[in-house]
Amino acid sequence: MDTGTNYDWSISSSLAGAVLPIGIYMQAPQSSFIGDSIIAGHPAHYSFLEHTTTTNIASTIEKQFGDITMYSYQNMGIGSQTTTNVSARFQADVLDSKPKLAIVE
């Protein structure tokens, strides 16, 4: 097999079947969105704080905002959250990452 442009990645990975962790909390995003299912992106998208595989980032408010402003963003939306729930996690999920903008829904 050619090791240049025609490399067959599917059979050569030593990590086949492995799960690689990714960080869901960005360090110093320019903008941080927090709220309920509207911010999370339901029904087309669920934030990565929620346990689901439904993902359509392009449909989210955050992605559209990021495309317009070129700001990095953090989606901290969780479906069915109340004002009390959002308030309880605001420091850890938004303020501790020190964004330039915090958008609360």
Secondary structure as UniProt FT lines:
FT   TURN            5..6
FT   HELIX           9..12
FT   TURN            14..17
FT   STRAND          31..35
FT   HELIX           37..40
FT   TURN            41..44
FT   TURN            48..49
FT   HELIX           57..59
FT   HELIX           61..69
FT   STRAND          73..77
FT   TURN            79..80
FT   HELIX           83..93
FT   HELIX           95..97
FT   STRAND          101..104
//
